[in-house]
Amino acid sequence: MNILKIIGGLLVAFGLVDMIGSFTGLDVWGEWIGVGLPEAIWSFTAYIEMGIGYFLLKLGSNDTEEN
């Protein structure tokens, strides 16, 4: 399995946990990682994580098709 697909899958899963956690009141970045994010960025982190993860998944899929 391609490393990009693994990292992409992990980022998508982390983004889902971050999104579900934000609805339940869990601050993944503040409580688990210890990074305080500004409010403007905090509300979009789950979408950013999942977007980057999806991009890496697709990039990893395209890489294996070329080989």
N, C-alpha and C positions, 0 to 999 in steps of 0.2 A: 504494500500500500504506500502511496506517495505521502511524503511528509507534509506537503501543503494541504492535502485532504485531511490529514489528522489534525493539524493546527486549525484549519478552517472549521472542522466539526466541533472541536473544543470551544472555539470562539462563539459559534452559533449556540451551543449548549449553555455557555456562560452568559450569553446575552439573554437567552430565555429565562435563566435563573434570575438574572438581574431584573428583567421585566416583571416576572411574577412576584419577585421580592418587593419591587416598588409598589405594587398594588396591595401587598399585605403589610407594608410599613417597614420592610427590611431594607436597610441601606448597605448593599453589598460592598461598595467601595469604602464606605466609612467604617463599618463594623468588621468586615472580614479582612480587608486589605490595609486599612488604616490611612487611606488617602481622603482628605476632605476636598470635595469638588465644589466649584461654584454652582449655584442653583441653575443658572442658564445652561450649563453643560450637563449637570446631573440628570435632568429630565430626558436627555437624549442619549445617554451612554448605552443603553440596551440596544437601541437601533443602530448606533455606530458599531458596536461589537458584532451584531448579527450581520450588518452590511459588509464589514471587513472579512468576517468568517465566510460568508457566501462567496465573496470575491475570491478568496483563497481556495475554496472548494472548486469553483469553476476553473481557476487557473491550474489547479492540480489535475483536474479532469482533462483539460486541453493538453497538458504536458504528456499524459500517458497515451493520448490518441496519436500524438506525433511520433512516439517511439515505436 
